[in-house]
Amino acid sequence: MVLFDFDRSELKSEESAKLDAKLPILRANPQVRIRIEGNADERGSDEYNQALGMRRAHQLNLWLGAGGLLSMLLIRDPHWLLASMVGLGFAWGSIVSLPYAMLANNLPSRKMGVNMGIFNIFIVIPQLLAATVLGWLLDVTAQGDPSGALVIAAAGWLLAGLAVMRVRDTNPAS
């Protein structure tokens, strides 16, 4: 179990160490399934705790994805890449669902379509940016080595995990 302080999303070093300790177990046992869930205490309203739980879950999933990307640089046996894919799977599942859920919970229903369209534009912009400048960025930062794209992507997901905790509800419950 990983615990967070009230109204905080940052993991303390001892809590982060708990997650790090699980990685060798998962790598050694690719058949093992894990479940990530969030639980809240009675100090916040149900709405508040649900929103905070979504942000924390998304942050954790992004960081699992970043770990999966970075682990690909270290793995030499192709069979072990399945462990990396677990982290990527968590991140991908989260990326295609939780941002929409967090946004939908804060939009008036009469403007949902327009706002979701605008949100989708901001999903496409990074994809266009990556397609446009990734080659140049790899030349500058990784001497053209394509594996540098994994490091750049992992850094992006780590930063996104930090940024997601800045998302606030428009009507935060007490």
C-alpha positions as CSV (number, residue, x, y, z in Angstrom):
1,M,0.0,0.0,0.0
2,V,1.3,3.5,-0.9
3,L,0.0,6.4,1.2
4,F,-0.3,10.0,0.4
5,D,-0.6,12.9,2.9
6,F,-4.0,14.7,2.9
7,D,-4.5,16.9,-0.2
8,R,-1.1,16.0,-1.5
9,S,-0.1,14.0,-4.6
10,E,3.7,13.8,-4.1
11,L,5.1,10.5,-2.9
12,K,7.4,10.7,0.0
13,S,10.7,8.9,-0.5
14,E,9.7,6.0,1.8
15,E,6.5,5.5,-0.2
16,S,8.3,5.7,-3.5
17,A,10.8,3.1,-2.2
18,K,7.8,0.8,-1.7
19,L,7.0,1.0,-5.4
20,D,10.6,0.6,-6.4
21,A,10.8,-2.6,-4.2
22,K,8.0,-4.2,-6.3
23,L,9.7,-3.8,-9.6
24,P,12.1,-6.8,-9.3
25,I,9.1,-8.9,-8.3
26,L,7.1,-7.9,-11.3
27,R,10.1,-8.3,-13.6
28,A,10.8,-11.8,-12.3
29,N,7.1,-12.8,-12.5
30,P,5.6,-11.4,-15.7
31,Q,2.4,-13.5,-15.1
32,V,1.7,-11.6,-11.9
33,R,-1.2,-9.1,-12.1
34,I,-1.4,-6.0,-10.0
35,R,-4.3,-3.7,-9.3
36,I,-4.0,0.0,-8.7
37,E,-6.8,1.6,-6.8
38,G,-7.3,4.8,-4.9
39,N,-9.0,5.0,-1.5
40,A,-9.8,8.2,0.3
41,D,-10.6,8.9,3.9
42,E,-13.5,10.8,5.5
43,R,-11.7,14.2,5.5
44,G,-13.0,15.3,2.1
45,S,-16.3,15.0,0.3
46,D,-16.9,12.1,-2.1
47,E,-16.5,14.4,-5.1
48,Y,-13.2,15.9,-3.7
49,N,-11.7,12.5,-3.0
50,Q,-12.8,11.1,-6.4
51,A,-11.1,14.0,-8.2
52,L,-7.9,13.7,-6.2
53,G,-7.9,10.0,-6.7
54,M,-8.2,10.4,-10.5
55,R,-5.2,12.8,-10.5
56,R,-3.1,10.6,-8.3
57,A,-4.0,7.5,-10.4
58,H,-3.1,9.3,-13.6
59,Q,0.2,10.5,-12.1
60,L,1.1,7.0,-11.0
61,N,0.2,5.5,-14.4
62,L,2.2,8.1,-16.3
63,W,5.2,7.3,-14.0
64,L,4.8,3.6,-14.6
65,G,4.9,4.3,-18.3
66,A,8.0,6.4,-18.0
67,G,9.6,3.6,-16.0
68,G,8.6,1.1,-18.8
69,L,10.2,3.3,-21.4
70,L,13.4,3.8,-19.5
71,S,13.6,0.1,-18.7
72,M,13.7,-0.7,-22.4
73,L,17.1,0.9,-22.5
74,L,18.5,-1.5,-19.9
75,I,16.9,-4.8,-21.0
76,R,18.9,-7.0,-23.2
77,D,16.7,-10.2,-23.2
78,P,13.7,-9.6,-25.4
79,H,11.5,-11.7,-23.1
80,W,11.9,-9.1,-20.4
81,L,10.4,-6.4,-22.6
82,L,7.0,-7.7,-21.5
83,A,7.7,-6.1,-18.1
84,S,8.3,-2.8,-19.8
85,M,5.1,-3.2,-21.7
86,V,3.2,-3.5,-18.5
87,G,4.2,0.0,-17.5
88,L,3.4,1.3,-21.0
89,G,0.0,-0.4,-20.8
90,F,-0.9,1.3,-17.6
91,A,0.2,4.7,-19.0
92,W,-1.7,4.2,-22.3
93,G,-4.9,3.1,-20.6
94,S,-4.7,6.1,-18.4
95,I,-3.8,8.5,-21.2
96,V,-6.9,7.6,-23.2
97,S,-9.3,7.8,-20.4
98,L,-8.5,9.8,-17.3
99,P,-7.8,13.2,-18.8
100,Y,-11.3,13.1,-20.5
101,A,-12.9,12.0,-17.2
102,M,-11.2,14.8,-15.3
103,L,-12.3,17.4,-17.9
104,A,-15.8,16.1,-18.2
105,N,-16.3,16.4,-14.4
106,N,-15.6,20.1,-14.7
107,L,-17.5,21.1,-17.8
108,P,-21.1,22.3,-18.1
109,S,-23.0,19.8,-20.1
110,R,-24.3,22.4,-22.6
111,K,-20.6,23.2,-23.6
112,M,-19.3,19.6,-23.5
113,G,-18.9,19.1,-27.2
114,V,-17.0,22.4,-27.9
115,N,-14.7,22.0,-24.9
116,M,-13.9,18.4,-25.8
117,G,-13.1,19.4,-29.3
118,I,-10.7,22.1,-28.0
119,F,-9.2,19.5,-25.7
120,N,-8.6,17.1,-28.6
121,I,-6.7,19.9,-30.4
122,F,-4.3,20.1,-27.5
123,I,-3.8,16.3,-27.8
124,V,-2.9,16.6,-31.5
125,I,-0.5,19.6,-31.1
126,P,2.1,17.6,-29.2
127,Q,1.9,14.8,-31.8
128,L,2.4,17.3,-34.6
129,L,5.3,18.9,-32.7
130,A,6.9,15.5,-32.1
131,A,6.6,14.6,-35.8
132,T,8.1,18.0,-36.8
133,V,11.0,18.3,-34.4
134,L,11.8,14.9,-32.9
135,G,14.5,14.1,-35.6
136,W,16.3,17.4,-34.9
137,L,15.9,16.9,-31.1
138,L,17.5,13.5,-31.4
139,D,20.4,14.9,-33.4
140,V,21.0,17.6,-30.8
141,T,20.5,15.6,-27.6
142,A,21.3,12.0,-28.6
143,Q,23.7,12.2,-31.6
144,G,20.9,10.8,-33.7
145,D,20.5,7.7,-31.7
146,P,16.8,6.7,-32.0
147,S,16.8,5.2,-28.4
148,G,17.0,8.8,-27.3
149,A,13.3,9.1,-28.2
150,L,12.6,6.8,-25.3
151,V,14.4,9.1,-22.9
152,I,12.6,12.2,-24.3
153,A,9.2,10.4,-24.0
154,A,9.9,9.2,-20.5
155,A,10.9,12.7,-19.4
156,G,7.7,14.0,-21.0
157,W,5.6,11.5,-19.0
158,L,7.5,12.3,-15.8
159,L,6.8,16.0,-16.3
160,A,3.2,15.3,-17.2
161,G,2.8,13.3,-13.9
162,L,3.9,16.4,-12.0
163,A,1.8,18.7,-14.1
164,V,-1.4,16.6,-13.6
165,M,-1.4,17.5,-9.9
166,R,-1.8,21.1,-10.8
167,V,-5.2,20.3,-12.3
168,R,-7.9,21.6,-10.0
169,D,-11.7,21.2,-9.9
170,T,-13.6,24.3,-10.8
171,N,-15.9,23.7,-7.8
172,P,-13.7,21.9,-5.3
173,A,-15.7,20.3,-2.5
174,S,-14.5,20.7,1.0
